[in-house]
Amino acid sequence: MQEEEYMKLALSMAIAAKGQTSPNPLVGVVIVKDGFIVGTGAHFKAGTPHAEIHAIQAAGEQAFGADIFVTLEPCSHFGQTAPCADAIIQAGIKRVYIASLDPNPLVAGKGIKKLRKAGIEVETGLLEKEAVELNQPFFHFIKNKQPFVTIKAATSLDGKIAAATGDSKWITSPESRRDVHQLRHEHDAILVGIHTIIQDNPRLTTRLPQGGKNPIRIILDTHLRIPLEANVLTDQAVKTIIYTGKDADSDKMRKISNEFVEVVQLVSNVISIEDVLKDLGDRNIMTLLVEGGSEIHASFIEENAFQQLIFYMAPKIIGGKQAIPCVGGSGAQLVEQANELEFIDVNQVGSDIKIAARPRRK
Ligand SMILES: Nc1c(/N=C/[C@@H](O)[C@H](O)[C@H](O)COP(=O)(O)O)[nH]c(=O)[nH]c1=O
């Protein structure tokens, strides 16, 4: 195997833990001694050992004089665990390959300096693009202290998310819907508007055959219209946070609040996406999946408050002037004012196509 192959293996292990490590990054490690893989590791959950520690433990004596491939610069500060740079030095590693540098300005380069001072060879930049792509959410969160937002929509070929009657079950295939549950597992929180709650009474939980993590449920409900019997209030499957406006009924707020349901009253009567994202950032929510509906999509898009957009498009035509469009609101008055994106990825899921896009980079 060449160096790139070892780093690819480390990247594949990092991505396997997607959704588990928040608010920490995804990290994968491979240790190689005389052409043999003697240790591997990934970071599985915040507060548990880092990837380097797992790999060094697996390598044991073989770590001495070995090469280590790390997808993110080893930490050099005492967080919840001892610094990985020190562990690498103590293990007697000879050479370190690093794919991407730590984005935290307080930390960037410190790990490398420590390693080089200890006489260890350090090479950076191997598969850097892939490693940075993998931790986009983490890098965004560190920089902005707000969640990395992915808008998800399921639409017909003519861009509808529901018929004029409001009916929407189901537009996309079972395979797409399962893919959406994988997305939910990978996100810290999922957000919908009150219209979706009233229309669909969704559970918004992760229901994968193999299990998975339920994202915290975020409901935007300016006038606190949420029905008392809504699933997100009664199923106690996972925490639900409702953002409401300053005129919301305080009796109802008290009535629905409990250990599973928190109501956050904002000072304004129109819910500001910016305020919600700031509050979610303060709660260490690193990734947010916005599942709609069309007015919510419009709010996030009009405020450019999203970093990625995933559309599942079914080979169906719903039609109808009154049918619900994927993005509501008042929309661009001129095509040249349309929100410019760039496609990241397009692939087939079941009978649908899954399109990933992001705001066009300047
Ligand atoms: N109508 C469709 C969707 N609809 C998405 C939302 O409108 C639903 O309320 C939400 O997924 C229900 O969540 P649940 O109760 O946890 O299952 N989403 C999809 O991917 N395909 C669709 O065809």
The ligand as an SDF file (V2000), in Angstrom:
LIG
                    3D

 23 23  0  0  0  0  0  0  0  0999 V2000
  -43.4260   13.3140    2.2380 N   0  0  0  0  0  0  0  0  0  0  0  0
  -42.1010   12.9680    2.3370 C   0  0  0  0  0  0  0  0  0  0  0  0
  -41.3090   13.4820    3.3760 C   0  0  0  0  0  0  0  0  0  0  0  0
  -41.8860   14.3080    4.3030 N   0  0  0  0  0  0  0  0  0  0  0  0
  -41.1840   14.9130    5.2360 C   0  0  0  0  0  0  0  0  0  0  0  0
  -41.9060   15.5910    6.3630 C   0  0  0  0  0  0  0  0  0  0  0  0
  -42.8940   16.4090    5.7990 O   0  0  0  0  0  0  0  0  0  0  0  0
  -42.6000   14.5740    7.2790 C   0  0  0  0  0  0  0  0  0  0  0  0
  -43.3890   15.2670    8.2040 O   0  0  0  0  0  0  0  0  0  0  0  0
  -41.5640   13.8250    8.1340 C   0  0  0  0  0  0  0  0  0  0  0  0
  -40.5820   13.2230    7.3330 O   0  0  0  0  0  0  0  0  0  0  0  0
  -42.2650   12.7360    8.9220 C   0  0  0  0  0  0  0  0  0  0  0  0
  -41.3030   12.3150    9.8500 O   0  0  0  0  0  0  0  0  0  0  0  0
  -41.5380   10.9050   10.6180 P   0  0  0  0  0  0  0  0  0  0  0  0
  -42.8460   11.0350   11.3560 O   0  0  0  0  0  0  0  0  0  0  0  0
  -40.3700   10.7900   11.5360 O   0  0  0  0  0  0  0  0  0  0  0  0
  -41.5680    9.8620    9.5630 O   0  0  0  0  0  0  0  0  0  0  0  0
  -39.9930   13.1730    3.4390 N   0  0  0  0  0  0  0  0  0  0  0  0
  -39.4330   12.3170    2.5230 C   0  0  0  0  0  0  0  0  0  0  0  0
  -38.2340   12.0250    2.5890 O   0  0  0  0  0  0  0  0  0  0  0  0
  -40.1810   11.8040    1.4930 N   0  0  0  0  0  0  0  0  0  0  0  0
  -41.5080   12.0890    1.3710 C   0  0  0  0  0  0  0  0  0  0  0  0
  -42.1430   11.5940    0.4420 O   0  0  0  0  0  0  0  0  0  0  0  0
  1  2  1  0
  2  3  2  0
  2 22  1  0
  3  4  1  0
  3 18  1  0
  4  5  2  0
  5  6  1  0
  6  7  1  0
  6  8  1  0
  8  9  1  0
  8 10  1  0
 10 11  1  0
 10 12  1  0
 12 13  1  0
 13 14  1  0
 14 15  2  0
 14 16  1  0
 14 17  1  0
 18 19  1  0
 19 20  2  0
 19 21  1  0
 21 22  1  0
 22 23  2  0
M  END
$$$$
